[in-house]
Amino acid sequence: MASRYRSLGLIGLPGCTLFVEVAVAETMVRTGALADWTIDLPSDASLVGQDFWLQALVLDPSANGGAALSNAGHGRIGAR
């Protein structure tokens, strides 16, 4: 079985791996080492328990290729 992860060395980002497909791109501004991201979800009980995955691309002029990727993140939609 082929790996679903993709090395980005061929596009000038050596050592970076793409773990998720790009479905949504958001611009965020960081404060120190953190950036906040808020997403609005519809009030739909069928979404509770659904998983999602994310990964950040950080523009960094000092990095090889001018950018770096975060590790993959996983979340699950909950309810209160």
N, C-alpha and C positions, 0 to 999 in steps of 0.2 A: 504494500500500500504506500503511495506517495505521501510525503509530509504535506500538511496543509500550511505549514509555516514557510515564509519566503525570505531568503537572504536578500538584503538590499545592496550588497557590495557591488553588483553590476551597474547600479545607477549612482555610484559615488558615495554610498553610505556604508563603508566597511564596518563590520561588527554589529550592524543593525538588522533586526528581524521583524518582518511584518507578521503579526499574529492574527489580525482580524481584517476582514475586507472593509474597504472604505465605503460606508453607506451614508454617513453624515459627516460633514466637516464644520466645526465651529471655531471661531476665533475667540481666544480668551486672553486676558491680561493677568500676568502673575504679580503677586506681591511677595517679595522675598522668594521662598522656595515653593509657594503654594499658588494655585489658581482655582477659583471657585467656578463651578458649572452647575446651573440650574436647568432642569428640563420639566416642562409642563406635560402632565399625562391626563388623558381624559378620565373621568370618573366612571370606570368600567370594571366591574368586579372580575371579569374574565382575564384581566391583566395580572391579577394577584398571583404570585408564584412564578411568573415568567422570568427567565434569565436573560441577561444581556452582557455583552463583552465590550470593552473599550481599550483604546490605546492612544497615547498622545504623541504627536510630532512636535518637537521643540526646535525652533529656529535658534541656532547657536553658532555665530561666526567662528568661534574657536574650535568647533567640532569638525571632524573629517566630513567633507561634503556640505558643511554649513548648517547641519541639522542633526538631531539625535531623536531616537524613539524611546518611549518608556517601555517598561514591561507591560504585559497584558493585564487587564483588570477584569474582574467578574462582579456582577451585581444581580440581585433578585428583587423584583418589585414586591413590596409588602403593603400592608394595610394597617390603619390605626382604628 
